[in-house]
Amino acid sequence: MEQIVNGVRATEIQGARWRKSHHSNPNGNCVELAPLPDGGVAVRNSRHPGGPALVYTREEMVAFLRGAKDGDFDDMVGRVG
């Protein structure tokens, strides 16, 4: 299995199926995620699709998403919703 590490060019991740939230900016300024074969998740900036991807384990993404759902990061962007 190919090992994918932080900072790899996003375009070098073979078979990546990038997707973004339906809440994203229609101009493409958003964060995109791609599931990886080992259960991890790659993250890239849609404005730089060939730029670096950050790679997280499944457990790291679970912790982040739970925190986001609980509002742990709302203060970083002001009031949401």
GROMACS elastic network, one bead per residue, 0.5 to 0.9 nm:
[ bonds ]
;  ai    aj funct       b0    kb
    1    37     6  0.81448   500
    1    38     6  0.84063   500
    2    13     6  0.89988   500
    2    14     6  0.88540   500
    2    37     6  0.88005   500
    3    38     6  0.89981   500
    4     8     6  0.71081   500
    4    13     6  0.72927   500
    4    36     6  0.85765   500
    4    42     6  0.87522   500
    4    55     6  0.73436   500
    5     8     6  0.59850   500
    5    53     6  0.83517   500
    5    54     6  0.76225   500
    5    55     6  0.62197   500
    6     9     6  0.89162   500
    6    42     6  0.84806   500
    6    52     6  0.75727   500
    6    53     6  0.61691   500
    6    55     6  0.51060   500
    6    56     6  0.81865   500
    7    10     6  0.82121   500
    7    51     6  0.82272   500
    7    53     6  0.52712   500
    7    54     6  0.58366   500
    7    55     6  0.79004   500
    8    11     6  0.83822   500
    8    12     6  0.69727   500
    8    13     6  0.77851   500
    8    51     6  0.79742   500
    8    52     6  0.52597   500
    8    53     6  0.56801   500
    8    54     6  0.76583   500
    8    55     6  0.87210   500
    9    12     6  0.54068   500
    9    13     6  0.73619   500
    9    49     6  0.84592   500
    9    50     6  0.57699   500
    9    51     6  0.52260   500
    9    53     6  0.60277   500
   10    13     6  0.56947   500
   10    14     6  0.89896   500
   10    16     6  0.84030   500
   10    42     6  0.81288   500
   10    43     6  0.83370   500
   10    44     6  0.68175   500
   10    48     6  0.89491   500
   10    49     6  0.64048   500
   10    50     6  0.53153   500
   10    51     6  0.58664   500
   10    52     6  0.55029   500
   10    53     6  0.50412   500
   10    54     6  0.86310   500
   11    14     6  0.75197   500
   11    16     6  0.82035   500
   11    49     6  0.70156   500
   11    50     6  0.52161   500
   11    51     6  0.77129   500
   11    52     6  0.86209   500
   11    53     6  0.88371   500
   12    15     6  0.89659   500
   12    16     6  0.87649   500
   12    50     6  0.82632   500
   13    16     6  0.57553   500
   13    36     6  0.87944   500
   13    42     6  0.88088   500
   13    53     6  0.88968   500
   15    36     6  0.89249   500
   16    33     6  0.89664   500
   16    34     6  0.57534   500
   16    35     6  0.71479   500
   16    36     6  0.73029   500
   16    42     6  0.86006   500
   17    33     6  0.80375   500
   17    34     6  0.53776   500
   17    35     6  0.72151   500
   18    32     6  0.58562   500
   18    33     6  0.53229   500
   18    35     6  0.79112   500
   18    42     6  0.86556   500
   18    43     6  0.85820   500
   18    44     6  0.86870   500
   19    31     6  0.84911   500
   19    32     6  0.52040   500
   19    33     6  0.54544   500
   19    34     6  0.64129   500
   20    23     6  0.82479   500
   20    24     6  0.68137   500
   20    30     6  0.71205   500
   20    31     6  0.62762   500
   20    33     6  0.63829   500
   20    34     6  0.89690   500
   20    46     6  0.87384   500
   21    24     6  0.53979   500
   21    30     6  0.81810   500
   21    31     6  0.79925   500
   21    32     6  0.77440   500
   22    25     6  0.84961   500
   23    26     6  0.86043   500
   24    27     6  0.84413   500
   24    28     6  0.72850   500
   24    29     6  0.71803   500
   24    30     6  0.56796   500
   24    31     6  0.79718   500
   25    28     6  0.56744   500
   25    29     6  0.55798   500
   25    30     6  0.63231   500
   26    29     6  0.74487   500
   26    30     6  0.87809   500
   27    30     6  0.85589   500
   28    31     6  0.88144   500
   28    46     6  0.61098   500
   28    47     6  0.66127   500
   29    45     6  0.75761   500
   29    46     6  0.59460   500
   29    47     6  0.58289   500
   30    44     6  0.87093   500
   30    45     6  0.62204   500
   30    46     6  0.54717   500
   30    47     6  0.73595   500
   31    43     6  0.68800   500
   31    44     6  0.59099   500
   31    46     6  0.58527   500
   31    47     6  0.87237   500
   32    42     6  0.82811   500
   32    43     6  0.57249   500
   32    44     6  0.53739   500
   32    45     6  0.62690   500
   32    46     6  0.61284   500
   32    49     6  0.89409   500
   33    41     6  0.65358   500
   33    42     6  0.55662   500
   33    44     6  0.65385   500
   34    40     6  0.86667   500
   34    41     6  0.56468   500
   34    42     6  0.51753   500
   34    43     6  0.66273   500
   34    44     6  0.86312   500
   35    38     6  0.84953   500
   35    39     6  0.66748   500
   35    40     6  0.61623   500
   35    42     6  0.64458   500
   36    39     6  0.54700   500
   36    40     6  0.51191   500
   36    41     6  0.54736   500
   36    42     6  0.68727   500
   36    55     6  0.89414   500
   37    40     6  0.71639   500
   37    41     6  0.89012   500
   38    41     6  0.87070   500
   38    57     6  0.83622   500
   38    58     6  0.85338   500
   39    57     6  0.68645   500
   39    58     6  0.55668   500
   40    55     6  0.69818   500
   40    56     6  0.55274   500
   40    59     6  0.81296   500
   40    60     6  0.85356   500
   40    61     6  0.78825   500
   41    54     6  0.83042   500
   41    55     6  0.57800   500
   41    56     6  0.52993   500
   41    57     6  0.63626   500
   41    58     6  0.66782   500
   41    61     6  0.73044   500
   42    53     6  0.59474   500
   42    54     6  0.55749   500
   42    56     6  0.63536   500
   42    57     6  0.88819   500
   43    52     6  0.86404   500
   43    53     6  0.53099   500
   43    54     6  0.51221   500
   43    55     6  0.63399   500
   43    56     6  0.80222   500
   44    47     6  0.87270   500
   44    48     6  0.75699   500
   44    49     6  0.67308   500
   44    50     6  0.86366   500
   44    51     6  0.73637   500
   44    52     6  0.66700   500
   44    54     6  0.65932   500
   45    48     6  0.54738   500
   45    49     6  0.62987   500
   45    50     6  0.89446   500
   45    51     6  0.75996   500
   45    52     6  0.82929   500
   45    53     6  0.79339   500
   46    49     6  0.52275   500
   46    50     6  0.88602   500
   47    50     6  0.89284   500
   47    51     6  0.88192   500
   48    51     6  0.51330   500
   48    52     6  0.81712   500
   49    52     6  0.80982   500
   49    53     6  0.87842   500
   50    53     6  0.85884   500
   56    59     6  0.80122   500
   56    60     6  0.59249   500
   56    61     6  0.63997   500
   57    60     6  0.51773   500
   57    61     6  0.63920   500
   57    62     6  0.86670   500
   58    61     6  0.52148   500
   58    62     6  0.61584   500
   58    63     6  0.87112   500
   59    62     6  0.50514   500
   59    63     6  0.62467   500
   59    64     6  0.86401   500
   60    63     6  0.52227   500
   60    64     6  0.62277   500
   60    65     6  0.86657   500
   61    64     6  0.50003   500
   61    65     6  0.59754   500
   61    66     6  0.83963   500
   62    65     6  0.52522   500
   62    66     6  0.60613   500
   62    67     6  0.85274   500
   63    66     6  0.52745   500
   63    67     6  0.62071   500
   63    68     6  0.86607   500
   64    67     6  0.51087   500
   64    68     6  0.61119   500
   64    69     6  0.86154   500
   65    69     6  0.60549   500
   65    70     6  0.84556   500
   66    69     6  0.51484   500
   66    70     6  0.61571   500
   66    71     6  0.87133   500
   66    72     6  0.87365   500
   67    70     6  0.50156   500
   67    71     6  0.62595   500
   67    72     6  0.51489   500
   67    73     6  0.72328   500
   68    71     6  0.51251   500
   68    72     6  0.56493   500
   68    73     6  0.59838   500
   68    74     6  0.76252   500
   69    72     6  0.76351   500
   69    73     6  0.89750   500
   70    73     6  0.84159   500
   71    74     6  0.52473   500
   71    75     6  0.82847   500
   72    75     6  0.76999   500
   73    76     6  0.56531   500
   73    77     6  0.77264   500
   74    77     6  0.58089   500
   74    78     6  0.60981   500
   74    79     6  0.64278   500
   74    80     6  0.67878   500
   75    78     6  0.51476   500
   75    79     6  0.70233   500
   76    79     6  0.88533   500
   77    80     6  0.73421   500
